[in-house]
């Protein structure tokens, strides 16, 4: 059984593929059935289905600490 990642607003996530601007890091703006991400390179906003986003995430850096 797969482990479901815990994604919170404010977390910085690294995706497996790069964004067209060259950045792989995104900040989580909203969670729910969809996840809204902001690119840290060009500040473009993406909205992805949660299941698709969970498959694309490589690493989660917590906003705490």
Residue pairs with C-beta under 8 A, 6 or more apart in sequence:
4 54
5 54
5 57
5 60
6 60
7 13
7 28
7 31
7 35
7 53
7 54
7 57
7 60
8 28
8 31
8 62
8 63
9 28
9 29
9 30
9 31
9 63
10 27
10 28
10 63
11 27
11 28
11 60
11 61
11 62
11 63
12 25
12 26
12 27
12 28
12 40
12 60
12 61
12 63
13 25
13 26
13 27
13 28
13 37
13 57
13 58
13 59
13 60
13 61
14 24
14 25
14 26
14 57
14 58
14 59
14 60
14 61
15 24
15 26
15 56
15 57
15 58
16 56
16 57
16 58
17 24
17 56
18 24
19 26
19 39
19 41
19 42
19 44
21 39
21 41
21 42
21 44
22 41
23 39
23 40
23 41
23 42
24 58
25 39
25 40
25 41
26 37
26 38
26 39
26 40
26 46
27 37
27 38
27 40
28 35
28 36
28 37
29 36
29 37
29 38
29 45
30 36
31 50
32 50
33 49
33 50
34 47
34 48
34 49
34 50
35 47
35 48
35 49
35 50
35 53
36 45
36 46
36 47
37 45
37 46
37 47
37 48
37 53
38 44
38 45
38 46
39 45
39 46
48 56
